[in-house]
Amino acid sequence: MNHRNQYEKAKDFYQLHQQPTSFVLPNAWDAVSAKVFEESGFEAIGTTSAGIAASLGYDDGQNIPFEEMTTAIKNIATSVDIPVSADIEAGYGETISEIVDKMKKVTATGVVAINIEDGTGNSNQTLYDISFQQEKIAAIKELSDSHKESSLFINARTDTYWLNIGNPSEQFEETVKRIKSFVKAGADCIFVPGLNNREIIKNLRNEIACPINLLASPETPSLTELSRIGVERLSCGSGPFRSSVTLLKAISEEIINQQSFHRMTDGVLPYGEVTKLMGGNSNG
């Protein structure tokens, strides 16, 4: 395989957000899930902080040690030859300097983009102040601009809809205010998980010019409709990971309760195919 460098992948990732149709970004939690997405034809992948954390025995929300998170991200980024965007939650730091130091290490994993969110995980103050989040984004942007060969595409996430903050009118106004401030600070794209209402999505599109990223859910409009509205990107989030866990649970229940193995054996990839997927031989 002719591996592309980080700069080339960064250019490709940026271009995905300039297309006339919405693209889907699946989210991997380990090397094999990343390889499956790549082999299936996706042009880029993201990581899922929830999936990575759970697979290593931690709760989501920056409870996994940063070193373990970056090791998992590096395993994903180096296992594929397509752009990878890392979910780095709120930045794994209390101060701007701490966050910038962490982002240097994230960049070194080989990823070309990040998600940075304004949710605090603290019920007493659910969202970071806009000014602090602006500082955070601006500092990451400055770091990115200083390393042209490994620049980071910044996807700024606001949790106004995810956490269902305020009444509908307040929610939209706060979302727009936050988004515009994040873009001004240097964000390349904005991520609004939890937003599924078609009319509100249209109103948001009319308010901002930068790329919009939404999170796939049962209530999400179709890709055709999102493309028509002008939404550039749809992320899968922890959905694929949770779907895999659901299947594992169903396999376990079938074995325990029915003494059968159909869910585990019917239509599954042969051992050799999985080994080949990861670049090994199939003699085991």
Secondary structure, DSSP 8 states (H G I E B T S, - for coil): -----HHHHHHHHHHHTTSSS-EEE-EESSHHHHHHHHHHT-S-EEE-HHHHHHHTT--TTT-S-HHHHHHHHHHHHHH-SS-EEEE-TT-S-SSHHHHHHHHHHHHTTT-SEEEEE-EEEETTEEE--HHHHHHHHHHHHHHHHT-GGG--EEEEE--TTTTT-S-HHHHHHHHHHHHHHHHHHT-SEEE-TT---HHHHHHHHHH--S-EEEE--TTS--HHHHHHHT--EEE-TTHHHHHHHHHHHHHHHHHHHH---HHHHTT---HHHHHHHTT--S--
